[in-house]
Amino acid sequence: MADKPITVGIAGLGRSGWGIHARAIGAIPDRFRVVAVADEIPERLQESATALGCRAHAGIDALVADPEVELVVVSTYNHLHADHARRALTAGKHVLCEKPFGLTTRDVDDMIAAARAAGRIVAPFQQRRYEKDFLKVKEVIDSGVLGEIVHIRITWHAFKRRWDWQTIRQRAGGALNNNGPHPLDHAMTLFGEGEPGVWAEARRCLCAGEAEDHLKVILYGEGRPTVEFELTDVWAYPQDRWTVAGTRGGLRGNERKLEWKWVDFEALPPRPLDLRPTPDRSYNNEKLPWQTAAWEPEGRVQAGGAGAAPPQQAVLAYYGDLYRTIREGAPLAVTPESARRRVAVMEKIRRQAGIPAQAGE
């Protein structure tokens, strides 16, 4: 049993279901195999089933009733994720749920309860926790070389128009639900323990629908760094994805290159407060002996950030851990409880920025 591939049913064959999940599973046939798919568009359904050599189901209920399916990948419309995950869990399937992992903490609690009742796993697809640049940023911060971290800025900048379903409230579109869970996940990880205070602003600028395509969020708390992220389609001059300010130095860069510098203040003379006028009426000034370091990933780099597909490396790493959980009993690497904390902050962001989870709310 340990060597048998996990049989997968994919619900939703759009950018995520087809472009991310089917592609990744095809690269690891010894561990996962797609045996069934479901989609509301008949032509897309048949085309995908033929390409994958699997069964085609017209809807989620038929897919979760398929006895060969062990794991259901929920990659349907945003507003359907929680409902489709619960149906799959109730049918006795493991679930991998695309973001958003539910729109409310009640959604998440219901999924967790359904998973426990069925004795199955419900896993949030927060694969960008495995991105190399994020892991390196975290490593540098955790090393203490930059001192106490005061401020972190994360940017997902783009300049483009969109006119698809992810721009409307009816299907829970908008920047926060579409891509927001990823930079928020990074921000919450770097913020640390505790519940942050939240300031947020959202605007609809260029997209065809009424949902936001410009989002700025600031997380703050006593004894924690201020962490902000911008997720926007109206930024013509993209800035560094990562900017970190600490009491000993700082870091900047993106998925292609990170650089950081720091000062060893212990090796410098002390600077006690001196209230006497400076001899030449200038500001205090000293030459700082900066130390520097840089990082570039090995191999081909796939761009991340706004509108870009996640790096294949991160997706495959996520699936590797999921396989070990389902087949070998390893602890779930990305837990639904950790995603619940993020969803709770998403609720705060909506209240602050005036974003309804769906139309009519």
N, C-alpha and C positions, 0 to 999 in steps of 0.2 A: 504493500500500500504506500510505503514511504516514497517509492520511486514513480508512482503513477502520477501523470500530470493532472492538475486540478482542472476540471471541466467547467467552462465559463459560458454564461449567457450574457450578452450585451444588450441592454435596453437603451435605444437611442444611438443612431449611427451618423451623427453630425461630426463637427470638428473634434469633439472629445472622444466619443464612442468609436469613431472610425480612425481619426487622425492620430489619436494618442493611444487608446487602449488596444484596439485591434492590431495596430502597428507594433506595439510593445510585446503583446502576447505572441505575435508571429515570430519575434526574435528569440523567444525562449520556449520552444515547443516541448522541451524535456520537462518543463515545470507547469506550463499552462497550455490549454487547448480550447479554442472557441468551438462549442458544439451547437450553439443556437443564438439567434439574434432576433430583435424585435424593433420595429420602426413604424411610424404612422404613414410614411410615404411608400406606397407599394413598389414603385420602380427602384427606389434606393434600397429597400429591403431585399428585393430579389437579386439585385446586382451585388450587394454585399454578401448575401448568403452563398451565391455562386462563387464569388471570389474566395470566400473562406472555406467553402466545401462543408457547409453546416446547414442546419434546419432554419427555416424562416417562420416566425410567429407574428401574427398581426398586432398583438398588444402585450402589455405587461402581464396580464393574468395567464395567458397561454404560455408565456416564457417561464414564469415561476412555477407553473405546473409541470414543466418538462422534467421527467424523472432523472435524466442524465446530468442536468445542470447542478453543480455543487455551489458555484459562486456566481452571483448576479452583479454585474457592473451597471450601476444606475447612472446613466449619462443623458437623461431626458431633459425637458425644460426645467428651469430653475425651480419653479413653483411646485413641481411634481416630485422632487427628490425625496422628501420625507415620506410621502404617501407610498411611492413605489418601493422604497427601502423597507417600509413596514410590511407591505404585501409579500415581498420576497422572504423576509425573516419569518413571517407567519407560516409561509409555505416550507420552512425548514432549510432555507438556503443561507449561506454566508453572503454578506453584502459588502461591496466596495462602492461607496457613494461619492460621486463627484461633488465639487463645491458649487453652490453653498451647501454645507452639511446641515440642511434645514434652515429655515428662515427665523426661527425663534428657539429659545431654550426649551420650550415645551415640545417642539418638534424633536429636538435632540433627546430629551428625556423619554419620549415615546419610543424612539428607535432603540435606545439603550434597554428599555424595559422589554421590548419585543425580542431583542437579541438574547437577553437573559432567559426569558421564558422559553425560547426555542433552543437554547444551548448552542447558539451560533455566534459568529463574529460580525460586527458591523464596523467597518473601517473607513475613516474619512480620507479622501484622496488629497492629502496635503504633501504631495510629492516634492514640492519645492524646498522642503526642509533638507533635502539631500543635495541641493545645488552646491557646487564646489565653492563658489565665491561667498555664499552665505556661511558655509561651514568655516571658511578661512577667516571671515570677519569675526565670527563668534570665537574662534580660537585665539585670535589676536587680542580681542577684548578680555577674554577669560584669563589670558596670560598675565595681565596686570601691567604690561609694558607701557600702556597709555595712561596709567594712573586711574583715578576715579573718573568714570564716564559721565560727562555732563549732558551731552546732547548727541543724538543720532538722527540722521536724516536719510530716508529711503525714498528714491524717486523712480516712478514708472512713467516716463514721459513719452508722448507721441503726439503727432499732429495729423488727424485724419477724420473723415466723416464715416458714420455707420448708419445703416438703414435696415438692419435685420431685426429679428425678434428680441435680441438682447438689448434693444433700446426702448422697450415698452414695459410699463408697470404690470400689465395684465399677466405677463409671464415672469414677473420678478426680475426684470432686466435692470440694467444700470451698472455703473462702475463698481459699486460696493458688492453686489451679489456676483457679478461676472468674474472679475479678477481680484476684487478686494480681499477675499480670504487669504490670498498668498502674501502680499506685503504686510497685511495685518498679522499673519502668523509669524513672520519674521520679526515684526515690531514687538509683539507680545513676548516672544522668546528672549529678545534682547532687553526688554523692559525688566523681566524677572518676575519674581513672585508678587502676589498681591493684586488687588483690583485697581486698575488705573483710573484716574479722572480722565474725562474725554472732552475735547473740543473738536468740532467738525463743521465743515462747510461743503455743500454740494451744489452744483449748477448744471443745467442742461445748456449746452453751447452749440455744438455742431451736428449732433445726431438727429435722425429723422423722428425718433420717438420722443416721449416726454420724460424718460428716465435720465438720470445724471450721467454726464460723460466727463465731469471734472469733480474730483474729490480730494479734499485735504483733511487730514486727521492728525491731531496732536494728543499723545498720551502723556500723562504726568502723574507724579506721586512722590510723597516725602521719602527721601533716601533712594530715589530711583532716577535714572536718566530721563530727561525729556526726549521722547521718541516721536518723530513726525514722519508721515509718509504722504506722498502725493501720487495720485493715480489719475492721469489726465490725458485727454486727446486733443488738448489745445495748447501744447507746448512746442513751439517751432524750433527752439534751441534746447535740446535735451541736455540735462546736467548729469553729473556723476550719480550713478545708482546708489553709491554708499558714501556718506560723509559722517565721520565720527570725531567728536571733540572730547578730549580728556585732559586731566590736570597735568599730565606729563607729555602730551603730544596728541597726534591725530592721525586719521586714516582717510583715504579717499580712493575711488576707483569704481570698477564695474566687473562684469564677468570675465573680461579679457585681461585685466590687470588691476591689481591693488597695490597701493604703496602707503607706507606709514613711516612716521618719524617721531622721535621722542628725545627727551632730555633727562639725563641722570642728575637731578638736583642735589643728590647727596654728595656728588663730586664737586659741587660749586660752593663758593663761600656763602654763608648765610646772609640774608638781606633783612635785618631787623628794621622796624619802623624808624624813620628818621624825619623829624618835623622841621629840620633846618632847611632854608632855601638852598636849592641846588646851586653850585658855584657859577654855572654859566646860564642860569635861568631856563634850562632845558628840562624835558621830561627825563625820568629815570631811564637809563639805557645800559644794557649789557649784551655782550656777544654770547649767544647760546651755542654750545657745542652739540649740534644735532647729530643723532645717530639715525640711520635710515635702513629700511628694508623694503623689499617688493616681492610680489608673487604673481606668477602667470601659470594657468593650468596647463597640464601636458595634453598634447593631442589637439584635435579639432574642437573649436569653441562654437557652441550654438548660442546665439543671442537670446537673452531672457527679457523680462520686463513686459511693458504694456503691449498687448496684441501678439506677442511671440509665443509659439508653442514651447512647453517646458523642455529643457534639455533631455534627450533620450537617456543619458546617463542617470539622471535623477529618477526618471520613471522606472527604469530597470532596477535601480537600487531599491525603490519602494516595493516593487513586485517581488524582489528577492526576499525581503523581510516578510511580506505577506505570505509567501510560500512557506517559510520556516514556521510561521505561526499556525497556519492551517494543517500542514503535514507533520511538523515536528514538535508542536506544542510550545514553541517559543513565545514569550510575551509579545503582545501587539506593540509594534514600535511607535505607531501614531494612534493614540487611543481616542475613542469618542469623547472621553472626559476632557481631554486637552482641547478638542475641537469645541466642546460646549463652552469652555471659558472664552474662546474667541467669538462664538455666536452671541454670548452675553454682551461682549463689547460692541458687536455689530448692532445690537438692539440700542445700546447707548448712542452709537453714532447716528442711527436713524432718528432718534428723538432730538439730538442736538442739531442735525442738519435738515430736519423736516422731510426725511425720506420715508415714504410708506413701503412696507414690505411688498405689497401688491396693490394693484388698482382698487380703489374703493375703501382703502384703510386710512 
